[in-house]
Amino acid sequence: MREFSEFLPSKKRRCLLRQVEVIEKFLNQCNKKLSKGKNIRTHQRNLIIVPKMVGLTIYVYNGKEFLSVKIVEEMVGHRLGEFAHTRRKVEHGTPGIGATRSSAFLSVK
């Protein structure tokens, strides 16, 4: 971990060195779950991705459901939460009857 932390910017390096025990515990749990054939599910969105996680598929909780995140080499150094978005793009439908003055002229189906 210390060798890997030298390649990170200062803020991420400090966070990684503080989280070393948490990351080791998470990796041990991942190995146990993979040996049993279970999915790896986590609520820990702030974990920094380390090279040992490359190739894993981790299900990260976004507040509503677990989203599948396949870890690739370009993700190393980022956090898990960056790849499981908590907000969706707003898609509005047609306005309802009486919503605005302009909606009065829409045909009602």
Secondary structure in CASP SS format (residue, H / E / C, confidence):
PFRMAT SS
TARGET T0000
AUTHOR 0000-0000-0000
METHOD secondary structure of the structure
MODEL  1
M C 1.00
R H 1.00
E H 1.00
F H 1.00
S H 1.00
E C 1.00
F C 1.00
L C 1.00
P C 1.00
S H 1.00
K H 1.00
K H 1.00
R H 1.00
R H 1.00
C H 1.00
L H 1.00
L H 1.00
R H 1.00
Q C 1.00
V H 1.00
E H 1.00
V H 1.00
I H 1.00
E H 1.00
K H 1.00
F H 1.00
L H 1.00
N H 1.00
Q H 1.00
C H 1.00
N H 1.00
K H 1.00
K H 1.00
L H 1.00
S H 1.00
K H 1.00
G C 1.00
K C 1.00
N C 1.00
I E 1.00
R E 1.00
T E 1.00
H C 1.00
Q C 1.00
R C 1.00
N C 1.00
L C 1.00
I E 1.00
I C 1.00
V C 1.00
P H 1.00
K H 1.00
M H 1.00
V C 1.00
G C 1.00
L C 1.00
T E 1.00
I E 1.00
Y E 1.00
V E 1.00
Y E 1.00
N C 1.00
G C 1.00
K C 1.00
E C 1.00
F E 1.00
L E 1.00
S E 1.00
V E 1.00
K E 1.00
I C 1.00
V C 1.00
E H 1.00
E H 1.00
M H 1.00
V C 1.00
G C 1.00
H C 1.00
R E 1.00
L H 1.00
G H 1.00
E H 1.00
F H 1.00
A C 1.00
H C 1.00
T C 1.00
R C 1.00
R C 1.00
K C 1.00
V C 1.00
E C 1.00
H C 1.00
G C 1.00
T C 1.00
P C 1.00
G C 1.00
I C 1.00
G C 1.00
A C 1.00
T C 1.00
R C 1.00
S H 1.00
S H 1.00
A H 1.00
F H 1.00
L C 1.00
S C 1.00
V C 1.00
K C 1.00
END
